[in-house]
Amino acid sequence: MWDYPGYKVWGGPKRVTKFMDKCFTGKHSVIEFGCGTGMNALTMHKQGHDVWMMDITDHSLSPEAKESLGHRFFVSPIHLMPDEIPCCEFGFCGDVMEHVPTVWVNPSFSAIKKKVDCCYFLICGVRDFFGRYINDVLHLTVKPKDWWIEEMLKHWRTVEDCGSENSTYVLIGRK
């Protein structure tokens, strides 16, 4: 899918700025779970944060992110998080969890929670558009926001519902 024109389009730093505004001030350690192109992580890195990245593939990683943060990048599905990824203060997981098969949602949340006490999630609540170009379904877990909140509450003490951006739920799981 990453080879299809338009799929790699990055929306810019707006989402990262919202994440930082909602979660913290100052400089912190952050893991981007499902980093895709790595541009969100690179934005945080350029702002002085201690950033780590992981994704299920390295095929999508931009040359700039690879050059700057390639030594802090791990290839792995979330539910099989490598021990080598250090624990950090915060996590960013944008447009990832809907791609995880439903049976791996809880193991993925569990793996994320072991690495960060607070994680900002952007989760799409509708079927994907791009999968049709490769005759496949990309959003494997399409559920309402309340379902996601209930699943997150199995792992975090509180879940803050920050509303929605179009069809994407903005949720923060906190220790």
C-alpha positions in Angstrom: 0.0 0.0 0.0 2.9 2.4 0.8 3.8 2.4 -2.9 0.4 3.8 -4.0 0.5 7.5 -4.8 -1.2 9.6 -2.1 -1.1 7.1 0.7 2.1 8.5 2.1 0.8 12.0 2.3 1.7 13.6 5.7 -0.8 16.0 7.1 1.8 18.2 8.7 2.7 19.0 12.3 -0.9 19.9 13.3 -1.5 16.6 14.9 1.8 16.5 16.8 1.1 20.0 18.1 -2.3 19.0 19.4 -0.7 15.9 21.0 1.9 18.0 22.8 -0.6 20.6 23.8 -2.9 18.0 25.4 -0.2 15.9 27.1 2.7 18.0 28.2 4.9 21.0 28.2 8.7 21.0 28.1 11.0 18.4 26.6 10.1 14.7 27.1 10.7 11.2 25.9 8.2 9.9 23.3 7.6 6.7 21.4 5.7 6.9 18.1 3.9 3.6 17.8 3.2 2.9 14.1 5.3 5.8 12.8 4.7 5.2 9.1 6.8 7.9 7.3 8.3 9.0 10.6 7.5 12.6 10.0 5.6 13.0 13.3 8.6 11.6 15.2 10.9 13.8 13.2 8.8 16.9 14.0 9.1 16.0 17.8 12.8 15.3 17.4 13.4 18.7 15.8 11.6 20.3 18.8 14.1 18.7 21.1 12.2 15.7 22.4 13.9 12.3 23.0 12.0 10.3 20.3 11.8 6.6 19.4 9.8 5.0 16.6 8.4 1.7 15.6 6.3 0.4 12.7 5.4 -3.0 11.3 7.5 -2.1 8.2 10.4 0.1 7.3 9.1 0.5 3.7 7.3 3.7 4.5 10.0 5.5 6.4 11.0 8.8 4.8 14.7 9.3 4.0 14.8 12.3 6.3 13.4 10.4 9.2 15.6 7.5 8.5 18.7 9.7 8.4 17.9 11.5 11.7 16.2 8.8 13.7 17.0 5.5 12.0 19.1 4.4 14.9 15.9 4.8 17.1 13.6 2.9 14.8 12.3 -0.7 15.3 10.4 -2.9 12.9 7.7 -4.9 14.8 4.0 -5.3 15.1 2.8 -3.4 18.2 1.6 -6.5 20.1 5.1 -8.0 19.8 6.9 -4.9 21.0 10.7 -5.4 21.2 12.2 -5.2 24.7 14.9 -3.0 23.2 12.5 -0.1 22.9 13.0 1.9 26.1 10.2 3.0 28.3 9.3 6.7 27.7 7.1 9.3 29.3 4.6 9.6 26.4 3.3 7.7 23.4 1.8 8.9 20.1 -0.2 6.5 18.0 -1.9 8.1 15.1 -4.0 6.2 12.5 -2.7 2.8 13.6 -5.0 0.9 15.9 -7.8 0.6 13.3 -5.3 -1.4 11.2 -4.7 -3.9 14.0 -6.8 -7.1 13.8 -9.4 -7.0 16.6 -7.9 -10.0 18.4 -4.6 -8.0 18.7 -6.1 -4.8 20.0 -5.9 -5.7 23.7 -2.4 -7.2 23.4 -1.3 -4.1 21.5 -2.7 -1.8 24.2 -1.0 -3.9 26.8 2.4 -3.6 25.0 2.0 0.2 24.6 1.1 0.5 28.3 4.2 -1.3 29.3 6.3 1.3 27.5 4.4 4.6 28.3 2.1 5.8 31.1 0.3 8.2 28.8 -0.5 7.7 25.1 -2.3 9.9 22.6 -4.4 7.9 20.1 -6.0 9.0 16.8 -8.3 6.1 15.8 -10.3 6.1 12.6 -13.9 4.9 13.0 -14.8 4.2 9.4 -13.8 1.8 6.7 -10.7 2.7 4.8 -10.6 4.2 1.3 -7.2 3.2 0.0 -7.6 -0.6 0.4 -9.7 -0.9 -2.7 -6.6 0.1 -4.8 -4.9 -3.1 -3.8 -8.1 -5.2 -3.4 -7.7 -5.4 0.4 -9.2 -4.1 3.6 -6.8 -1.9 5.6 -9.0 -0.9 8.6 -9.4 -4.3 10.3 -11.0 -3.0 13.5 -13.8 -0.5 12.7 -15.6 0.2 16.0 -17.5 3.1 17.6 -15.6 5.4 19.9 -17.3 3.9 23.1 -15.9 0.5 22.2 -12.3 1.9 21.9 -12.7 3.7 25.2 -13.9 0.5 27.0 -10.9 -1.4 25.6 -8.5 1.3 26.6 -9.9 1.4 30.1 -8.7 -2.2 30.5 -5.2 -0.8 30.4 -5.2 2.9 31.5 -6.8 4.3 34.7 -8.4 7.1 32.7 -9.3 7.7 29.1 -9.8 11.3 28.0 -12.1 11.7 25.1 -10.8 14.8 23.2 -13.6 14.6 20.6 -13.3 13.7 16.9 -11.5 15.0 13.9 -13.8 14.1 11.0 -14.2 10.3 11.5 -11.1 10.0 13.7 -11.4 9.7 17.5 -8.9 11.5 19.6 -8.3 9.6 22.9 -5.7 9.8 25.6 -5.0 6.9 27.9 -3.4 8.0 31.2 -1.8 6.0 34.0 
